[in-house]
C-alpha cells in the first residue's frame, strides 16, 4: 500500500505543488507569447526583404524591355503561344 501524505515525515500539502505548477505554466505562457512576438517580427522582416527583391526584379525586367522592346514582344508572343498550346489539351 502506498503511503499517503500524512505518513510521510517531510510531506507538504499537495496544494503547494499545484500552486508551483500553475506558476510554471503561467511563466511558460509568457515565454511563448514573447517567442511568438519574436517570430512575428522575424517574419515581417523576411516579407519586407522579399518585397524589395521582387521590386528590384520588376525594375530589371522593365529596364530590359525598354532596352530591347522588339525582343520583349517576341518573347511574350512565344510564351503566350506556348501557353495556349499547352492549355488547349
Backbone atoms as SQL, in Angstrom:
CREATE TABLE atoms (id INTEGER PRIMARY KEY, chain TEXT, resi INTEGER, resn TEXT, atom TEXT, x REAL, y REAL, z REAL);
INSERT INTO atoms VALUES
  (1, 'A', 1, 'UNK', 'N', 0.848, -1.165, 0.000),
  (2, 'A', 1, 'UNK', 'CA', 0.000, 0.000, 0.000),
  (3, 'A', 1, 'UNK', 'C', 0.897, 1.231, 0.000),
  (4, 'A', 2, 'UNK', 'N', 0.565, 2.205, -0.823),
  (5, 'A', 2, 'UNK', 'CA', 1.374, 3.425, -0.940),
  (6, 'A', 2, 'UNK', 'C', 1.109, 4.332, 0.250),
  (7, 'A', 3, 'UNK', 'N', 2.152, 4.941, 0.753),
  (8, 'A', 3, 'UNK', 'CA', 1.953, 5.845, 1.893),
  (9, 'A', 3, 'UNK', 'C', 1.223, 7.102, 1.438),
  (10, 'A', 4, 'UNK', 'N', 0.425, 7.656, 2.313),
  (11, 'A', 4, 'UNK', 'CA', -0.258, 8.900, 1.989),
  (12, 'A', 4, 'UNK', 'C', 0.538, 10.065, 2.558),
  (13, 'A', 5, 'UNK', 'N', 0.091, 11.272, 2.293),
  (14, 'A', 5, 'UNK', 'CA', 0.827, 12.468, 2.729),
  (15, 'A', 5, 'UNK', 'C', 1.024, 12.517, 4.239),
  (16, 'A', 6, 'UNK', 'N', 0.075, 12.021, 4.997),
  (17, 'A', 6, 'UNK', 'CA', 0.161, 12.091, 6.453),
  (18, 'A', 6, 'UNK', 'C', 1.253, 11.171, 6.997),
  (19, 'A', 7, 'UNK', 'N', 1.540, 10.070, 6.284),
  (20, 'A', 7, 'UNK', 'CA', 2.550, 9.122, 6.737),
  (21, 'A', 7, 'UNK', 'C', 3.979, 9.570, 6.419),
  (22, 'A', 8, 'UNK', 'N', 4.154, 10.496, 5.497),
  (23, 'A', 8, 'UNK', 'CA', 5.483, 10.941, 5.102),
  (24, 'A', 8, 'UNK', 'C', 5.952, 12.038, 6.050),
  (25, 'A', 9, 'UNK', 'N', 7.156, 11.918, 6.579),
  (26, 'A', 9, 'UNK', 'CA', 7.618, 12.882, 7.571),
  (27, 'A', 9, 'UNK', 'C', 7.869, 14.281, 7.000),
  (28, 'A', 10, 'UNK', 'N', 8.411, 14.365, 5.786),
  (29, 'A', 10, 'UNK', 'CA', 8.728, 15.671, 5.204),
  (30, 'A', 10, 'UNK', 'C', 7.695, 16.110, 4.172),
  (31, 'A', 11, 'UNK', 'N', 6.495, 15.591, 4.283),
  (32, 'A', 11, 'UNK', 'CA', 5.469, 15.886, 3.295),
  (33, 'A', 11, 'UNK', 'C', 4.909, 17.289, 3.501),
  (34, 'A', 12, 'UNK', 'N', 4.542, 17.903, 2.418),
  (35, 'A', 12, 'UNK', 'CA', 3.864, 19.186, 2.471),
  (36, 'A', 12, 'UNK', 'C', 2.590, 19.062, 1.646),
  (37, 'A', 13, 'UNK', 'N', 1.663, 19.918, 1.839),
  (38, 'A', 13, 'UNK', 'CA', 0.364, 19.756, 1.178),
  (39, 'A', 13, 'UNK', 'C', 0.478, 19.752, -0.353),
  (40, 'A', 14, 'UNK', 'N', -0.397, 19.006, -0.973),
  (41, 'A', 14, 'UNK', 'CA', -0.436, 18.901, -2.428),
  (42, 'A', 14, 'UNK', 'C', -0.754, 20.243, -3.065),
  (43, 'A', 15, 'UNK', 'N', -1.451, 21.097, -2.376),
  (44, 'A', 15, 'UNK', 'CA', -1.801, 22.421, -2.901),
  (45, 'A', 15, 'UNK', 'C', -0.568, 23.241, -3.233),
  (46, 'A', 16, 'UNK', 'N', 0.516, 23.078, -2.474),
  (47, 'A', 16, 'UNK', 'CA', 1.752, 23.812, -2.776),
  (48, 'A', 16, 'UNK', 'C', 2.319, 23.379, -4.119),
  (49, 'A', 17, 'UNK', 'N', 2.281, 22.084, -4.403),
  (50, 'A', 17, 'UNK', 'CA', 2.759, 21.580, -5.692),
  (51, 'A', 17, 'UNK', 'C', 1.911, 22.132, -6.829),
  (52, 'A', 18, 'UNK', 'N', 0.602, 22.107, -6.640),
  (53, 'A', 18, 'UNK', 'CA', -0.284, 22.622, -7.682),
  (54, 'A', 18, 'UNK', 'C', -0.056, 24.105, -7.918),
  (55, 'A', 19, 'UNK', 'N', 0.207, 24.841, -6.853),
  (56, 'A', 19, 'UNK', 'CA', 0.479, 26.272, -6.988),
  (57, 'A', 19, 'UNK', 'C', 1.771, 26.500, -7.781),
  (58, 'A', 20, 'UNK', 'N', 2.799, 25.701, -7.501),
  (59, 'A', 20, 'UNK', 'CA', 4.061, 25.823, -8.226),
  (60, 'A', 20, 'UNK', 'C', 3.887, 25.460, -9.698),
  (61, 'A', 21, 'UNK', 'N', 3.115, 24.413, -9.962),
  (62, 'A', 21, 'UNK', 'CA', 2.864, 24.007, -11.351),
  (63, 'A', 21, 'UNK', 'C', 2.106, 25.100, -12.090),
  (64, 'A', 22, 'UNK', 'N', 1.091, 25.671, -11.452),
  (65, 'A', 22, 'UNK', 'CA', 0.325, 26.748, -12.078),
  (66, 'A', 22, 'UNK', 'C', 1.225, 27.952, -12.359),
  (67, 'A', 23, 'UNK', 'N', 2.136, 28.249, -11.438),
  (68, 'A', 23, 'UNK', 'CA', 3.069, 29.355, -11.626),
  (69, 'A', 23, 'UNK', 'C', 4.017, 29.072, -12.801),
  (70, 'A', 24, 'UNK', 'N', 4.492, 27.833, -12.900),
  (71, 'A', 24, 'UNK', 'CA', 5.366, 27.448, -14.006),
  (72, 'A', 24, 'UNK', 'C', 4.635, 27.537, -15.342),
  (73, 'A', 25, 'UNK', 'N', 3.390, 27.093, -15.366),
  (74, 'A', 25, 'UNK', 'CA', 2.598, 27.161, -16.595),
  (75, 'A', 25, 'UNK', 'C', 2.384, 28.613, -16.999),
  (76, 'A', 26, 'UNK', 'N', 2.124, 29.464, -16.033),
  (77, 'A', 26, 'UNK', 'CA', 1.951, 30.887, -16.326),
  (78, 'A', 26, 'UNK', 'C', 3.232, 31.471, -16.919),
  (79, 'A', 27, 'UNK', 'N', 4.369, 31.088, -16.365),
  (80, 'A', 27, 'UNK', 'CA', 5.651, 31.551, -16.894),
  (81, 'A', 27, 'UNK', 'C', 5.892, 31.053, -18.309),
  (82, 'A', 28, 'UNK', 'N', 5.518, 29.803, -18.566),
  (83, 'A', 28, 'UNK', 'CA', 5.663, 29.247, -19.914),
  (84, 'A', 28, 'UNK', 'C', 4.780, 29.979, -20.913),
  (85, 'A', 29, 'UNK', 'N', 3.567, 30.335, -20.488),
  (86, 'A', 29, 'UNK', 'CA', 2.674, 31.096, -21.375),
  (87, 'A', 29, 'UNK', 'C', 3.304, 32.428, -21.761),
  (88, 'A', 30, 'UNK', 'N', 3.891, 33.110, -20.789),
  (89, 'A', 30, 'UNK', 'CA', 4.538, 34.390, -21.064),
  (90, 'A', 30, 'UNK', 'C', 5.726, 34.209, -22.014),
  (91, 'A', 31, 'UNK', 'N', 6.491, 33.146, -21.794),
  (92, 'A', 31, 'UNK', 'CA', 7.629, 32.863, -22.678),
  (93, 'A', 31, 'UNK', 'C', 7.154, 32.596, -24.103),
  (94, 'A', 32, 'UNK', 'N', 6.058, 31.846, -24.245),
  (95, 'A', 32, 'UNK', 'CA', 5.516, 31.552, -25.573),
  (96, 'A', 32, 'UNK', 'C', 5.007, 32.815, -26.259),
  (97, 'A', 33, 'UNK', 'N', 4.392, 33.705, -25.491),
  (98, 'A', 33, 'UNK', 'CA', 3.931, 34.968, -26.078),
  (99, 'A', 33, 'UNK', 'C', 5.116, 35.775, -26.592),
  (100, 'A', 34, 'UNK', 'N', 6.183, 35.813, -25.815),
  (101, 'A', 34, 'UNK', 'CA', 7.379, 36.523, -26.251),
  (102, 'A', 34, 'UNK', 'C', 7.992, 35.890, -27.488),
  (103, 'A', 35, 'UNK', 'N', 8.031, 34.567, -27.528),
  (104, 'A', 35, 'UNK', 'CA', 8.571, 33.855, -28.683),
  (105, 'A', 35, 'UNK', 'C', 7.722, 34.101, -29.917),
  (106, 'A', 36, 'UNK', 'N', 6.409, 34.097, -29.754),
  (107, 'A', 36, 'UNK', 'CA', 5.517, 34.356, -30.878),
  (108, 'A', 36, 'UNK', 'C', 5.750, 35.762, -31.425),
  (109, 'A', 37, 'UNK', 'N', 5.954, 36.722, -30.537),
  (110, 'A', 37, 'UNK', 'CA', 6.238, 38.082, -30.976),
  (111, 'A', 37, 'UNK', 'C', 7.549, 38.163, -31.739),
  (112, 'A', 38, 'UNK', 'N', 8.568, 37.446, -31.277),
  (113, 'A', 38, 'UNK', 'CA', 9.858, 37.433, -31.970),
  (114, 'A', 38, 'UNK', 'C', 9.738, 36.812, -33.355),
  (115, 'A', 39, 'UNK', 'N', 8.990, 35.716, -33.448),
  (116, 'A', 39, 'UNK', 'CA', 8.789, 35.055, -34.739),
  (117, 'A', 39, 'UNK', 'C', 8.033, 35.979, -35.691),
  (118, 'A', 40, 'UNK', 'N', 7.051, 36.698, -35.166),
  (119, 'A', 40, 'UNK', 'CA', 6.273, 37.627, -35.992),
  (120, 'A', 40, 'UNK', 'C', 7.169, 38.735, -36.537),
  (121, 'A', 41, 'UNK', 'N', 8.052, 39.269, -35.697),
  (122, 'A', 41, 'UNK', 'CA', 8.973, 40.313, -36.144),
  (123, 'A', 41, 'UNK', 'C', 9.905, 39.785, -37.226),
  (124, 'A', 42, 'UNK', 'N', 10.444, 38.586, -37.005),
  (125, 'A', 42, 'UNK', 'CA', 11.352, 37.988, -37.976),
  (126, 'A', 42, 'UNK', 'C', 10.631, 37.746, -39.296),
  (127, 'A', 43, 'UNK', 'N', 9.418, 37.241, -39.219),
  (128, 'A', 43, 'UNK', 'CA', 8.626, 37.006, -40.429),
  (129, 'A', 43, 'UNK', 'C', 8.341, 38.299, -41.166),
  (130, 'A', 44, 'UNK', 'N', 8.073, 39.372, -40.426),
  (131, 'A', 44, 'UNK', 'CA', 7.825, 40.670, -41.053),
  (132, 'A', 44, 'UNK', 'C', 9.045, 41.171, -41.796),
  (133, 'A', 45, 'UNK', 'N', 10.224, 40.960, -41.203),
  (134, 'A', 45, 'UNK', 'CA', 11.450, 41.387, -41.871),
  (135, 'A', 45, 'UNK', 'C', 11.685, 40.570, -43.146),
  (136, 'A', 46, 'UNK', 'N', 11.369, 39.299, -43.104),
  (137, 'A', 46, 'UNK', 'CA', 11.551, 38.459, -44.284),
  (138, 'A', 46, 'UNK', 'C', 10.596, 38.875, -45.402),
  (139, 'A', 47, 'UNK', 'N', 9.373, 39.234, -45.047),
  (140, 'A', 47, 'UNK', 'CA', 8.411, 39.695, -46.047),
  (141, 'A', 47, 'UNK', 'C', 8.910, 40.988, -46.692),
  (142, 'A', 48, 'UNK', 'N', 9.432, 41.891, -45.877),
  (143, 'A', 48, 'UNK', 'CA', 9.980, 43.137, -46.421),
  (144, 'A', 48, 'UNK', 'C', 11.139, 42.851, -47.368),
  (145, 'A', 49, 'UNK', 'N', 12.009, 41.912, -47.004),
  (146, 'A', 49, 'UNK', 'CA', 13.137, 41.557, -47.870),
  (147, 'A', 49, 'UNK', 'C', 12.655, 40.970, -49.198),
  (148, 'A', 50, 'UNK', 'N', 11.640, 40.108, -49.150),
  (149, 'A', 50, 'UNK', 'CA', 11.101, 39.523, -50.374),
  (150, 'A', 50, 'UNK', 'C', 10.441, 40.576, -51.256),
  (151, 'A', 51, 'UNK', 'N', 9.744, 41.532, -50.647),
  (152, 'A', 51, 'UNK', 'CA', 9.127, 42.601, -51.426),
  (153, 'A', 51, 'UNK', 'C', 10.187, 43.445, -52.119),
  (154, 'A', 52, 'UNK', 'N', 11.268, 43.725, -51.416),
  (155, 'A', 52, 'UNK', 'CA', 12.354, 44.503, -52.018),
  (156, 'A', 52, 'UNK', 'C', 12.975, 43.748, -53.188),
  (157, 'A', 53, 'UNK', 'N', 13.184, 42.449, -53.035),
  (158, 'A', 53, 'UNK', 'CA', 13.734, 41.639, -54.121),
  (159, 'A', 53, 'UNK', 'C', 12.792, 41.601, -55.320),
  (160, 'A', 54, 'UNK', 'N', 11.486, 41.483, -55.061),
  (161, 'A', 54, 'UNK', 'CA', 10.504, 41.445, -56.141),
  (162, 'A', 54, 'UNK', 'C', 10.472, 42.780, -56.886),
  (163, 'A', 55, 'UNK', 'N', 10.530, 43.882, -56.151),
  (164, 'A', 55, 'UNK', 'CA', 10.547, 45.200, -56.796),
  (165, 'A', 55, 'UNK', 'C', 11.797, 45.375, -57.648),
  (166, 'A', 56, 'UNK', 'N', 12.934, 44.904, -57.149),
  (167, 'A', 56, 'UNK', 'CA', 14.183, 45.002, -57.904),
  (168, 'A', 56, 'UNK', 'C', 14.112, 44.172, -59.182),
  (169, 'A', 57, 'UNK', 'N', 13.559, 42.963, -59.089),
  (170, 'A', 57, 'UNK', 'CA', 13.419, 42.106, -60.266),
  (171, 'A', 57, 'UNK', 'C', 12.485, 42.741, -61.286),
  (172, 'A', 58, 'UNK', 'N', 11.404, 43.345, -60.820),
  (173, 'A', 58, 'UNK', 'CA', 10.461, 44.015, -61.722),
  (174, 'A', 58, 'UNK', 'C', 11.117, 45.199, -62.411),
  (175, 'A', 59, 'UNK', 'N', 11.917, 45.956, -61.675),
  (176, 'A', 59, 'UNK', 'CA', 12.652, 47.071, -62.276),
  (177, 'A', 59, 'UNK', 'C', 13.632, 46.578, -63.337),
  (178, 'A', 60, 'UNK', 'N', 14.303, 45.459, -63.049),
  (179, 'A', 60, 'UNK', 'CA', 15.241, 44.894, -64.031),
  (180, 'A', 60, 'UNK', 'C', 14.528, 44.462, -65.304),
  (181, 'A', 61, 'UNK', 'N', 13.364, 43.852, -65.155),
  (182, 'A', 61, 'UNK', 'CA', 12.587, 43.440, -66.323),
  (183, 'A', 61, 'UNK', 'C', 12.129, 44.661, -67.114),
  (184, 'A', 62, 'UNK', 'N', 11.672, 45.685, -66.415),
  (185, 'A', 62, 'UNK', 'CA', 11.224, 46.901, -67.099),
  (186, 'A', 62, 'UNK', 'C', 12.369, 47.543, -67.881),
  (187, 'A', 63, 'UNK', 'N', 13.559, 47.581, -67.294),
  (188, 'A', 63, 'UNK', 'CA', 14.728, 48.141, -67.993),
  (189, 'A', 63, 'UNK', 'C', 15.081, 47.306, -69.216),
  (190, 'A', 64, 'UNK', 'N', 15.016, 45.985, -69.082),
  (191, 'A', 64, 'UNK', 'CA', 15.326, 45.105, -70.205),
  (192, 'A', 64, 'UNK', 'C', 14.326, 45.292, -71.342),
  (193, 'A', 65, 'UNK', 'N', 13.063, 45.471, -71.013),
  (194, 'A', 65, 'UNK', 'CA', 12.036, 45.691, -72.033),
  (195, 'A', 65, 'UNK', 'C', 12.264, 47.035, -72.730),
  (196, 'A', 66, 'UNK', 'N', 12.648, 48.048, -71.977),
  (197, 'A', 66, 'UNK', 'CA', 12.899, 49.359, -72.584),
  (198, 'A', 66, 'UNK', 'C', 14.126, 49.333, -73.486),
  (199, 'A', 67, 'UNK', 'N', 15.139, 48.548, -73.131),
  (200, 'A', 67, 'UNK', 'CA', 16.350, 48.455, -73.964),
  (201, 'A', 67, 'UNK', 'C', 16.083, 47.665, -75.236),
  (202, 'A', 68, 'UNK', 'N', 15.277, 46.615, -75.151),
  (203, 'A', 68, 'UNK', 'CA', 15.018, 45.718, -76.295),
  (204, 'A', 68, 'UNK', 'C', 13.522, 45.462, -76.432),
  (205, 'A', 69, 'UNK', 'N', 12.762, 46.430, -76.904),
  (206, 'A', 69, 'UNK', 'CA', 11.313, 46.239, -76.959),
  (207, 'A', 69, 'UNK', 'C', 10.873, 45.148, -77.942),
  (208, 'A', 70, 'UNK', 'N', 11.540, 45.030, -79.087),
  (209, 'A', 70, 'UNK', 'CA', 11.128, 44.013, -80.059),
  (210, 'A', 70, 'UNK', 'C', 11.408, 42.603, -79.539),
  (211, 'A', 71, 'UNK', 'N', 12.508, 42.424, -78.873),
  (212, 'A', 71, 'UNK', 'CA', 12.804, 41.113, -78.281),
  (213, 'A', 71, 'UNK', 'C', 11.776, 40.775, -77.213),
  (214, 'A', 72, 'UNK', 'N', 11.404, 41.750, -76.414),
  (215, 'A', 72, 'UNK', 'CA', 10.415, 41.525, -75.357),
  (216, 'A', 72, 'UNK', 'C', 9.071, 41.125, -75.950),
  (217, 'A', 73, 'UNK', 'N', 8.690, 41.788, -77.031),
  (218, 'A', 73, 'UNK', 'CA', 7.421, 41.446, -77.693),
  (219, 'A', 73, 'UNK', 'C', 7.492, 40.030, -78.246),
  (220, 'A', 74, 'UNK', 'N', 8.605, 39.665, -78.858),
  (221, 'A', 74, 'UNK', 'CA', 8.768, 38.325, -79.415),
  (222, 'A', 74, 'UNK', 'C', 8.724, 37.259, -78.323),
  (223, 'A', 75, 'UNK', 'N', 9.405, 37.520, -77.200),
  (224, 'A', 75, 'UNK', 'CA', 9.391, 36.554, -76.098),
  (225, 'A', 75, 'UNK', 'C', 7.988, 36.421, -75.523),
  (226, 'A', 76, 'UNK', 'N', 7.283, 37.527, -75.362),
  (227, 'A', 76, 'UNK', 'CA', 5.922, 37.487, -74.826),
  (228, 'A', 76, 'UNK', 'C', 4.989, 36.735, -75.780),
  (229, 'A', 77, 'UNK', 'N', 5.157, 36.961, -77.087),
  (230, 'A', 77, 'UNK', 'CA', 4.333, 36.257, -78.073),
  (231, 'A', 77, 'UNK', 'C', 4.603, 34.758, -78.012),
  (232, 'A', 78, 'UNK', 'N', 5.879, 34.375, -77.972),
  (233, 'A', 78, 'UNK', 'CA', 6.239, 32.960, -77.918),
  (234, 'A', 78, 'UNK', 'C', 5.729, 32.291, -76.645),
  (235, 'A', 79, 'UNK', 'N', 5.856, 32.981, -75.519),
  (236, 'A', 79, 'UNK', 'CA', 5.383, 32.422, -74.253),
  (237, 'A', 79, 'UNK', 'C', 3.862, 32.265, -74.276),
  (238, 'A', 80, 'UNK', 'N', 3.161, 33.248, -74.847),
  (239, 'A', 80, 'UNK', 'CA', 1.704, 33.166, -74.941),
  (240, 'A', 80, 'UNK', 'C', 1.259, 32.049, -75.856),
  (241, 'A', 81, 'UNK', 'N', 1.970, 31.882, -76.964),
  (242, 'A', 81, 'UNK', 'CA', 1.654, 30.803, -77.903),
  (243, 'A', 81, 'UNK', 'C', 1.884, 29.440, -77.249),
  (244, 'A', 82, 'UNK', 'N', 2.996, 29.286, -76.572),
  (245, 'A', 82, 'UNK', 'CA', 3.294, 28.035, -75.878),
  (246, 'A', 82, 'UNK', 'C', 2.252, 27.742, -74.798),
  (247, 'A', 83, 'UNK', 'N', 1.879, 28.766, -74.052),
  (248, 'A', 83, 'UNK', 'CA', 0.857, 28.597, -73.010),
  (249, 'A', 83, 'UNK', 'C', -0.469, 28.161, -73.623),
  (250, 'A', 84, 'UNK', 'N', -0.839, 28.787, -74.750),
  (251, 'A', 84, 'UNK', 'CA', -2.086, 28.423, -75.418),
  (252, 'A', 84, 'UNK', 'C', -2.085, 26.984, -75.911),
  (253, 'A', 85, 'UNK', 'N', -0.961, 26.546, -76.464),
  (254, 'A', 85, 'UNK', 'CA', -0.862, 25.158, -76.968),
  (255, 'A', 85, 'UNK', 'C', -0.944, 24.181, -75.792),
  (256, 'A', 86, 'UNK', 'N', -0.271, 24.477, -74.700),
  (257, 'A', 86, 'UNK', 'CA', -0.260, 23.555, -73.568),
  (258, 'A', 86, 'UNK', 'C', -1.603, 23.493, -72.836),
  (259, 'A', 87, 'UNK', 'N', -2.328, 24.585, -72.774),
  (260, 'A', 87, 'UNK', 'CA', -3.612, 24.582, -72.051),
  (261, 'A', 87, 'UNK', 'C', -4.782, 24.166, -72.923),
  (262, 'A', 88, 'UNK', 'N', -4.587, 24.092, -74.198),
  (263, 'A', 88, 'UNK', 'CA', -5.672, 23.698, -75.109),
  (264, 'A', 88, 'UNK', 'C', -6.042, 22.234, -74.906),
  (265, 'A', 89, 'UNK', 'N', -5.091, 21.413, -74.580),
  (266, 'A', 89, 'UNK', 'CA', -5.338, 19.969, -74.468),
  (267, 'A', 89, 'UNK', 'C', -5.972, 19.602, -73.192);
